[in-house]
Amino acid sequence: MKILVGALLSLLSITSALAETVLITGTNRGIGLEFVKQYAERGATVIATARRPADAKELIALAARHPNVTIEALDVTDVTAIEALAKKYQGKPIDILINNAGTLGDVPKQTIGGLDQSEFLYVINANTYGALKMAEAFKPHLAASTQKKVFGMSSGLGSSAMVTRRGGFYAYRASKAALNIVFRSLAADWREQGIIVGIIAPGMVETDLLRASGFQGRGITPTESVTGMIKVIDGMTLANNSAAINYDGKVIPW
Ligand SMILES: NC(=O)c1ccc[n+]([C@@H]2O[C@H](COP(=O)([O-])OP(=O)(O)OC[C@H]3O[C@@H](n4cnc5c(N)ncnc54)[C@H](OP(=O)(O)O)[C@@H]3O)[C@@H](O)[C@H]2O)c1
């Protein structure tokens, strides 16, 4: 009996994975590329965006192996392009939207002594406004889906509680702290419509972004991070979406 129930449950999860559609931004490298790989492998239909698809060699190779992956061009600071993409997929339910695209920005330009206003605003535009605008544009697609989940990709650097000895990264920190409050607010606004707005974080992951930050230690692999985040995404409901959740399931303090 136990074996039969187990088999039925795994069949159900395979069936729902096969039926799900996932939209992920910033997928030509790093964490975004790994998200595409893992969702494609579990049978989901994946819409993977990249700023310059023609240069996205690994993503193109992945899509060639998985016909369920479609690549679309998108810069998340281009509002017209976001709206055009939403229009292109009008009527198509999207179960999970992962706003992964993000930039650390130029570090010297967000260091005291080198502050640069346009760089600061660019980082906020890409990391905060881009994610919010994506959520707005794709709301009808989310509302029409089965899972109805949209995520902001946060960071420990956006946590006030986690600023210890070293500050810095002013623009990046501001953009992720802003993302947190914006997605908290969106979660409240869309709760009654059954849309689950969540905040996730990947841990410190071995990607170009981590290296550009000057971090000297070793991060976790994109595989470990994304495996953990997909578990968090699968487990997120309207009852437990009021905190930012790290890839390992731990709450990131505000
Ligand atoms: N790695 C970490 O330890 C870490 C920790 C906390 C949070 N995060 C967050 O995780 C997400 C992924 O980071 P990652 O480590 O994978 O960084 P990454 O290797 O630098 O990749 C960033 C991705 O975002 C894309 N992107 C940047 N600006 C964009 C824009 N304006 N429009 C569309 N796409 C854009 C990049 O595309 P291009 O190749 O065209 O630039 C690339 O695909 C980011 O939101 C980041 O803030 C990462």
The ligand as an SDF file (V2000), in Angstrom:
LIG
                    3D

 48 52  0  0  0  0  0  0  0  0999 V2000
   26.1090   34.5220   -7.2460 N   0  0  0  0  0  0  0  0  0  0  0  0
   25.7480   34.8480   -6.0200 C   0  0  0  0  0  0  0  0  0  0  0  0
   26.4650   34.5370   -5.0390 O   0  0  0  0  0  0  0  0  0  0  0  0
   24.4600   35.5960   -5.7630 C   0  0  0  0  0  0  0  0  0  0  0  0
   24.1260   35.8690   -4.4230 C   0  0  0  0  0  0  0  0  0  0  0  0
   22.9340   36.5330   -4.1460 C   0  0  0  0  0  0  0  0  0  0  0  0
   22.0730   36.8740   -5.1890 C   0  0  0  0  0  0  0  0  0  0  0  0
   22.4100   36.6030   -6.4900 N   0  0  0  0  0  0  0  0  0  0  0  0
   21.4620   36.9900   -7.5330 C   0  0  0  0  0  0  0  0  0  0  0  0
   21.2030   35.8860   -8.3920 O   0  0  0  0  0  0  0  0  0  0  0  0
   20.8700   36.3530   -9.7090 C   0  0  0  0  0  0  0  0  0  0  0  0
   21.7680   35.6630  -10.7370 C   0  0  0  0  0  0  0  0  0  0  0  0
   23.0960   36.0040  -10.4300 O   0  0  0  0  0  0  0  0  0  0  0  0
   24.3650   35.2000  -10.9590 P   0  0  0  0  0  0  0  0  0  0  0  0
   25.2340   34.9610   -9.8050 O   0  0  0  0  0  0  0  0  0  0  0  0
   23.9460   34.0790  -11.8240 O   0  0  0  0  0  0  0  0  0  0  0  0
   25.0600   36.3750  -11.8110 O   0  0  0  0  0  0  0  0  0  0  0  0
   25.7600   36.3800  -13.2480 P   0  0  0  0  0  0  0  0  0  0  0  0
   26.5100   35.1390  -13.4800 O   0  0  0  0  0  0  0  0  0  0  0  0
   26.4530   37.6990  -13.2930 O   0  0  0  0  0  0  0  0  0  0  0  0
   24.4990   36.3920  -14.2420 O   0  0  0  0  0  0  0  0  0  0  0  0
   23.6120   37.4720  -14.2450 C   0  0  0  0  0  0  0  0  0  0  0  0
   22.5730   37.2400  -15.3160 C   0  0  0  0  0  0  0  0  0  0  0  0
   21.6660   38.3540  -15.3090 O   0  0  0  0  0  0  0  0  0  0  0  0
   21.6680   38.9050  -16.6260 C   0  0  0  0  0  0  0  0  0  0  0  0
   21.4080   40.3470  -16.6300 N   0  0  0  0  0  0  0  0  0  0  0  0
   22.1210   41.3300  -16.0490 C   0  0  0  0  0  0  0  0  0  0  0  0
   21.5410   42.5220  -16.3200 N   0  0  0  0  0  0  0  0  0  0  0  0
   20.4730   42.2670  -17.1130 C   0  0  0  0  0  0  0  0  0  0  0  0
   19.4930   43.0670  -17.7340 C   0  0  0  0  0  0  0  0  0  0  0  0
   19.4920   44.4010  -17.6320 N   0  0  0  0  0  0  0  0  0  0  0  0
   18.5160   42.4660  -18.4610 N   0  0  0  0  0  0  0  0  0  0  0  0
   18.4990   41.1220  -18.5900 C   0  0  0  0  0  0  0  0  0  0  0  0
   19.4070   40.3050  -18.0460 N   0  0  0  0  0  0  0  0  0  0  0  0
   20.3790   40.8810  -17.3050 C   0  0  0  0  0  0  0  0  0  0  0  0
   23.0440   38.5920  -17.1990 C   0  0  0  0  0  0  0  0  0  0  0  0
   23.0160   38.7420  -18.6020 O   0  0  0  0  0  0  0  0  0  0  0  0
   24.3230   39.2760  -19.4310 P   0  0  0  0  0  0  0  0  0  0  0  0
   25.2280   38.0990  -19.6110 O   0  0  0  0  0  0  0  0  0  0  0  0
   23.7330   39.8050  -20.6900 O   0  0  0  0  0  0  0  0  0  0  0  0
   24.9710   40.3370  -18.5800 O   0  0  0  0  0  0  0  0  0  0  0  0
   23.1940   37.1600  -16.7170 C   0  0  0  0  0  0  0  0  0  0  0  0
   22.4410   36.2900  -17.4990 O   0  0  0  0  0  0  0  0  0  0  0  0
   21.0490   37.8720   -9.6680 C   0  0  0  0  0  0  0  0  0  0  0  0
   19.7970   38.4890   -9.4510 O   0  0  0  0  0  0  0  0  0  0  0  0
   21.9530   38.1000   -8.4580 C   0  0  0  0  0  0  0  0  0  0  0  0
   21.8070   39.3690   -7.8950 O   0  0  0  0  0  0  0  0  0  0  0  0
   23.5840   35.9680   -6.7930 C   0  0  0  0  0  0  0  0  0  0  0  0
  1  2  1  0
  2  3  2  0
  2  4  1  0
  4  5  1  0
  4 48  2  0
  5  6  2  0
  6  7  1  0
  7  8  2  0
  8  9  1  0
  8 48  1  0
  9 10  1  0
  9 46  1  0
 10 11  1  0
 11 12  1  0
 11 44  1  0
 12 13  1  0
 13 14  1  0
 14 15  2  0
 14 16  1  0
 14 17  1  0
 17 18  1  0
 18 19  2  0
 18 20  1  0
 18 21  1  0
 21 22  1  0
 22 23  1  0
 23 24  1  0
 23 42  1  0
 24 25  1  0
 25 26  1  0
 25 36  1  0
 26 27  1  0
 26 35  1  0
 27 28  2  0
 28 29  1  0
 29 30  1  0
 29 35  2  0
 30 31  1  0
 30 32  2  0
 32 33  1  0
 33 34  2  0
 34 35  1  0
 36 37  1  0
 36 42  1  0
 37 38  1  0
 38 39  2  0
 38 40  1  0
 38 41  1  0
 42 43  1  0
 44 45  1  0
 44 46  1  0
 46 47  1  0
M  CHG  2   8   1  16  -1
M  END
$$$$
